[in-house]
Amino acid sequence: MKKSRLSILLLLLISWTVSYAQPGKPNTDTIRCYGITELQHIAASLVSGRGCDTLLSNANAKLANRDSLIKEKNFEITNDTIALRLKDGVIDIRNTTITNLNDDVTKLKRQKKWLQFGWASSIVAILGTGTYIALKP
């Protein structure tokens, strides 16, 4: 029981201490009366400020659109670059295949010529041997 009374008393003291920190009278520096010309000048500057805010928001919107357009174009450029690299890879593979096949054709042509030479020389040798045997008395 005594602890609860003591805690209630402590809470009251804390709340009163906080309320003592409040200033008693308002600060007179913030109170000012404006004349008609000053109010007109303030109103004109507010209208001008609102116009500037509108222009700023329009400029920000245009910048956001430009940035999104730049991102889209960069994405397209990246995709086109990837496609070009793939095409270049396919072309390189095709060129090496063509080169290898041309080399194979050249080797086969050379082999065919040697084979024809071998057959011709074999026929000449057989015919020569046959004629020698046929003409030998």
Backbone as CSV, one residue per row, in Angstrom:
resi,resn,N_x,N_y,N_z,CA_x,CA_y,CA_z,C_x,C_y,C_z
1,MET,0.807,-1.188,0.000,0.000,0.000,0.000,0.850,1.251,0.000
2,LYS,1.860,1.247,0.845,2.722,2.421,0.925,3.492,2.625,-0.372
3,LYS,3.859,1.533,-1.012,4.600,1.636,-2.267,3.723,2.241,-3.352
4,SER,2.462,1.896,-3.387,1.579,2.459,-4.408,1.358,3.945,-4.167
5,ARG,1.242,4.376,-2.903,1.092,5.809,-2.601,2.357,6.553,-2.994
6,LEU,3.479,5.930,-2.712,4.750,6.550,-3.034,4.915,6.674,-4.546
7,SER,4.511,5.684,-5.301,4.641,5.741,-6.751,3.677,6.766,-7.338
8,ILE,2.480,6.894,-6.765,1.534,7.918,-7.232,2.097,9.301,-6.960
9,LEU,2.677,9.521,-5.782,3.289,10.791,-5.441,4.445,11.104,-6.382
10,LEU,5.229,10.093,-6.713,6.356,10.266,-7.629,5.872,10.644,-9.019
11,LEU,4.812,10.007,-9.506,4.258,10.347,-10.814,3.719,11.770,-10.844
12,LEU,3.073,12.206,-9.782,2.580,13.588,-9.714,3.729,14.580,-9.751
13,LEU,4.782,14.294,-9.014,5.947,15.186,-9.007,6.598,15.266,-10.381
14,ILE,6.677,14.136,-11.077,7.283,14.134,-12.411,6.434,14.948,-13.374
15,SER,5.114,14.798,-13.310,4.253,15.544,-14.229,4.296,17.035,-13.920
16,TRP,4.402,17.412,-12.663,4.494,18.834,-12.331,5.830,19.400,-12.775
17,THR,6.870,18.617,-12.675,8.194,19.092,-13.073,8.220,19.374,-14.566
18,VAL,7.572,18.546,-15.360,7.534,18.762,-16.799,6.742,20.016,-17.113
19,SER,5.662,20.261,-16.387,4.851,21.437,-16.672,5.557,22.730,-16.273
20,TYR,6.525,22.687,-15.369,7.261,23.896,-14.996,8.181,24.356,-16.124
21,ALA,8.510,23.493,-17.078,9.430,23.855,-18.146,8.750,24.673,-19.234
22,GLN,7.436,24.822,-19.186,6.722,25.578,-20.199,6.919,27.066,-19.972
23,PRO,7.152,27.826,-21.071,7.308,29.278,-20.886,5.979,29.914,-20.510
24,GLY,6.068,30.938,-19.753,4.855,31.574,-19.254,4.229,32.542,-20.227
25,LYS,5.026,33.290,-20.995,4.442,34.260,-21.913,4.944,33.981,-23.325
26,PRO,4.144,34.316,-24.333,4.546,34.034,-25.717,5.703,34.923,-26.143
27,ASN,6.453,34.443,-27.079,7.581,35.189,-27.618,7.045,36.271,-28.538
28,THR,7.418,37.492,-28.308,6.873,38.627,-29.058,7.563,38.802,-30.403
29,ASP,8.646,38.073,-30.662,9.371,38.233,-31.921,8.576,37.680,-33.107
30,THR,7.701,36.733,-32.882,6.984,36.097,-33.988,5.703,36.822,-34.355
31,ILE,5.266,37.720,-33.570,4.024,38.435,-33.856,4.358,39.660,-34.688
32,ARG,3.705,39.776,-35.864,3.950,40.921,-36.733,2.701,41.154,-37.554
33,CYS,2.369,42.380,-37.769,1.247,42.745,-38.617,1.799,43.259,-39.941
34,TYR,1.197,42.797,-41.033,1.663,43.196,-42.356,0.654,44.155,-42.956
35,GLY,1.164,45.090,-43.762,0.300,46.026,-44.471,-0.173,45.413,-45.776
36,ILE,-1.026,46.180,-46.498,-1.603,45.703,-47.758,-0.502,45.440,-48.785
37,THR,0.427,46.367,-48.943,1.470,46.186,-49.961,2.363,44.995,-49.626
38,GLU,2.657,44.812,-48.335,3.478,43.664,-47.942,2.741,42.355,-48.205
39,LEU,1.419,42.358,-47.880,0.622,41.158,-48.133,0.531,40.860,-49.625
40,GLN,0.403,41.927,-50.454,0.367,41.720,-51.903,1.696,41.148,-52.398
41,HIS,2.799,41.659,-51.853,4.119,41.179,-52.228,4.283,39.696,-51.817
42,ILE,3.809,39.377,-50.606,3.880,37.987,-50.134,3.021,37.085,-51.026
43,ALA,1.819,37.555,-51.386,0.934,36.772,-52.244,1.560,36.564,-53.619
44,ALA,2.180,37.612,-54.167,2.827,37.490,-55.479,3.981,36.491,-55.417
45,SER,4.741,36.553,-54.338,5.858,35.607,-54.221,5.344,34.177,-54.033
46,LEU,4.197,34.000,-53.336,3.600,32.670,-53.198,3.123,32.127,-54.549
47,VAL,2.496,33.003,-55.349,2.041,32.585,-56.673,3.245,32.214,-57.533
48,SER,4.289,33.025,-57.466,5.510,32.736,-58.218,6.140,31.433,-57.732
49,GLY,6.125,31.232,-56.430,6.673,29.993,-55.871,5.889,28.780,-56.310
50,ARG,4.554,28.908,-56.351,3.735,27.787,-56.822,4.020,27.493,-58.294
51,GLY,4.204,28.556,-59.083,4.563,28.365,-60.497,5.904,27.651,-60.618
52,CYS,6.862,28.054,-59.785,8.168,27.392,-59.801,8.054,25.940,-59.358
53,ASP,7.203,25.673,-58.370,6.988,24.292,-57.936,6.395,23.451,-59.058
54,THR,5.443,24.047,-59.802,4.846,23.342,-60.932,5.890,23.054,-61.994
55,LEU,6.703,24.074,-62.302,7.762,23.858,-63.288,8.762,22.809,-62.820
56,LEU,9.065,22.841,-61.525,9.995,21.856,-60.980,9.419,20.451,-61.061
57,SER,8.134,20.315,-60.734,7.523,18.980,-60.812,7.457,18.502,-62.261
58,ASN,7.184,19.421,-63.202,7.191,19.043,-64.621,8.586,18.615,-65.065
59,ALA,9.589,19.365,-64.629,10.971,19.021,-64.984,11.359,17.674,-64.385
60,ASN,10.946,17.413,-63.142,11.239,16.119,-62.515,10.549,14.981,-63.257
61,ALA,9.318,15.220,-63.704,8.599,14.195,-64.461,9.304,13.920,-65.789
62,LYS,9.757,14.992,-66.457,10.482,14.811,-67.719,11.795,14.071,-67.490
63,LEU,12.473,14.395,-66.395,13.725,13.693,-66.077,13.468,12.219,-65.787
64,ALA,12.378,11.942,-65.080,12.049,10.539,-64.787,11.740,9.789,-66.083
65,ASN,10.997,10.442,-67.000,10.704,9.819,-68.289,11.984,9.582,-69.084
66,ARG,12.880,10.571,-69.060,14.144,10.444,-69.785,14.988,9.312,-69.200
67,ASP,15.015,9.241,-67.869,15.788,8.177,-67.230,15.237,6.801,-67.568
68,SER,13.906,6.669,-67.566,13.319,5.373,-67.922,13.584,5.048,-69.390
69,LEU,13.555,6.062,-70.252,13.856,5.844,-71.666,15.310,5.418,-71.844
70,ILE,16.207,6.040,-71.097,17.625,5.671,-71.161,17.816,4.235,-70.700
71,LYS,17.123,3.836,-69.633,17.233,2.456,-69.152,16.725,1.476,-70.202
72,GLU,15.604,1.811,-70.852,15.059,0.943,-71.895,16.031,0.822,-73.063
73,LYS,16.608,1.950,-73.476,17.550,1.932,-74.595,18.806,1.142,-74.229
74,ASN,19.289,1.297,-73.002,20.455,0.526,-72.569,20.142,-0.967,-72.567
75,PHE,18.932,-1.326,-72.166,18.512,-2.728,-72.183,18.484,-3.257,-73.614
76,GLU,17.932,-2.451,-74.537,17.891,-2.854,-75.941,19.296,-2.981,-76.513
77,ILE,20.174,-2.044,-76.160,21.559,-2.100,-76.640,22.238,-3.355,-76.127
78,THR,22.016,-3.687,-74.865,22.608,-4.891,-74.289,22.106,-6.140,-75.010
79,ASN,20.794,-6.195,-75.263,20.239,-7.348,-75.982,20.801,-7.451,-77.398
80,ASP,20.916,-6.296,-78.084,21.471,-6.305,-79.435,22.939,-6.725,-79.424
81,THR,23.683,-6.273,-78.420,25.090,-6.657,-78.311,25.222,-8.159,-78.096
82,ILE,24.368,-8.725,-77.247,24.390,-10.168,-77.012,24.052,-10.919,-78.295
83,ALA,23.042,-10.426,-79.023,22.653,-11.082,-80.278,23.796,-11.012,-81.287
84,LEU,24.479,-9.861,-81.374,25.596,-9.729,-82.299,26.737,-10.661,-81.924
85,ARG,27.014,-10.801,-80.639,28.075,-11.710,-80.213,27.728,-13.151,-80.565
86,LEU,26.459,-13.522,-80.386,26.042,-14.872,-80.754,26.184,-15.098,-82.255
87,LYS,25.768,-14.094,-83.052,25.896,-14.217,-84.504,27.356,-14.303,-84.908
88,ASP,28.213,-13.501,-84.288,29.645,-13.567,-84.588,30.211,-14.934,-84.241
89,GLY,29.760,-15.511,-83.130,30.202,-16.850,-82.752,29.776,-17.881,-83.780
90,VAL,28.536,-17.780,-84.253,28.042,-18.717,-85.269,28.839,-18.547,-86.558
91,ILE,29.116,-17.308,-86.941,29.890,-17.049,-88.163,31.300,-17.606,-88.025
92,ASP,31.922,-17.435,-86.864,33.270,-17.978,-86.654,33.268,-19.499,-86.753
93,ILE,32.276,-20.139,-86.148,32.178,-21.596,-86.226,31.980,-22.038,-87.674
94,ARG,31.128,-21.332,-88.404,30.890,-21.666,-89.817,32.160,-21.484,-90.639
95,ASN,32.897,-20.396,-90.382,34.133,-20.165,-91.131,35.179,-21.235,-90.837
96,THR,35.310,-21.642,-89.583,36.274,-22.715,-89.278,35.836,-24.032,-89.897
97,THR,34.525,-24.294,-89.920,34.020,-25.508,-90.561,34.322,-25.486,-92.054
98,ILE,34.087,-24.333,-92.691,34.361,-24.205,-94.130,35.850,-24.390,-94.401
99,THR,36.692,-23.794,-93.574,38.137,-23.932,-93.752,38.558,-25.391,-93.600
100,ASN,38.048,-26.064,-92.582,38.377,-27.477,-92.388,37.903,-28.333,-93.555
101,LEU,36.692,-28.069,-94.057,36.175,-28.829,-95.192,36.984,-28.562,-96.458
102,ASN,37.406,-27.309,-96.675,38.251,-26.987,-97.828,39.584,-27.718,-97.743
103,ASP,40.146,-27.765,-96.538,41.392,-28.522,-96.360,41.181,-30.005,-96.666
104,ASP,40.056,-30.547,-96.197,39.750,-31.952,-96.477,39.578,-32.195,-97.974
105,VAL,38.910,-31.272,-98.676,38.713,-31.401,-100.121,40.059,-31.364,-100.836
106,THR,40.943,-30.456,-100.423,42.269,-30.371,-101.035,43.037,-31.676,-100.825
107,LYS,42.982,-32.223,-99.620,43.664,-33.490,-99.341,43.082,-34.619,-100.174
108,LEU,41.753,-34.651,-100.281,41.111,-35.703,-101.064,41.429,-35.575,-102.554
109,LYS,41.520,-34.335,-103.084,41.899,-34.133,-104.482,43.321,-34.631,-104.724
110,ARG,44.214,-34.321,-103.815,45.594,-34.777,-103.919,45.646,-36.305,-103.858
111,GLN,44.866,-36.872,-102.941,44.830,-38.324,-102.808,44.268,-38.966,-104.083
112,LYS,43.261,-38.321,-104.696,42.665,-38.833,-105.937,43.680,-38.794,-107.063
113,LYS,44.445,-37.693,-107.150,45.458,-37.598,-108.204,46.502,-38.693,-108.036
114,TRP,46.954,-38.931,-106.817,47.942,-39.980,-106.581,47.353,-41.358,-106.863
115,LEU,46.087,-41.531,-106.538,45.433,-42.804,-106.823,45.326,-43.033,-108.321
116,GLN,44.958,-41.962,-109.068,44.876,-42.076,-110.525,46.259,-42.356,-111.112
117,PHE,47.273,-41.667,-110.589,48.637,-41.919,-111.044,49.048,-43.361,-110.759
118,GLY,48.680,-43.845,-109.565,48.996,-45.232,-109.218,48.303,-46.227,-110.129
119,TRP,47.011,-46.002,-110.435,46.274,-46.886,-111.332,46.873,-46.837,-112.743
120,ALA,47.185,-45.631,-113.177,47.759,-45.493,-114.527,49.110,-46.204,-114.601
121,SER,49.935,-45.988,-113.592,51.254,-46.645,-113.609,51.097,-48.159,-113.483
122,SER,50.122,-48.614,-112.722,49.876,-50.059,-112.603,49.426,-50.635,-113.943
123,ILE,48.536,-49.929,-114.639,48.049,-50.392,-115.941,49.195,-50.426,-116.936
124,VAL,50.021,-49.378,-116.925,51.162,-49.336,-117.839,52.107,-50.485,-117.518
125,ALA,52.339,-50.716,-116.222,53.244,-51.807,-115.843,52.660,-53.160,-116.260
126,ILE,51.364,-53.363,-116.068,50.729,-54.628,-116.439,50.744,-54.801,-117.960
127,LEU,50.392,-53.729,-118.689,50.402,-53.807,-120.155,51.822,-54.037,-120.676
128,GLY,52.770,-53.343,-120.060,54.175,-53.530,-120.494,54.637,-54.945,-120.218
129,THR,54.304,-55.474,-119.059,54.685,-56.835,-118.717,53.968,-57.816,-119.636
130,GLY,52.707,-57.577,-119.886,51.918,-58.445,-120.778,52.472,-58.436,-122.194
131,THR,52.818,-57.272,-122.686,53.396,-57.183,-124.029,54.788,-57.822,-124.053
132,TYR,55.525,-57.652,-123.041,56.854,-58.262,-123.000,56.732,-59.784,-123.018
133,ILE,55.783,-60.272,-122.240,55.601,-61.728,-122.187,55.014,-62.205,-123.517
134,ALA,54.110,-61.446,-124.093,53.482,-61.860,-125.342,54.478,-61.792,-126.515
135,LEU,55.378,-60.902,-126.538,56.314,-60.740,-127.629,57.611,-61.502,-127.406
136,LYS,57.816,-62.039,-126.318,59.033,-62.785,-125.977,58.961,-64.121,-126.715
137,PRO,60.038,-64.498,-127.458,59.978,-65.720,-128.242,60.153,-66.942,-127.462
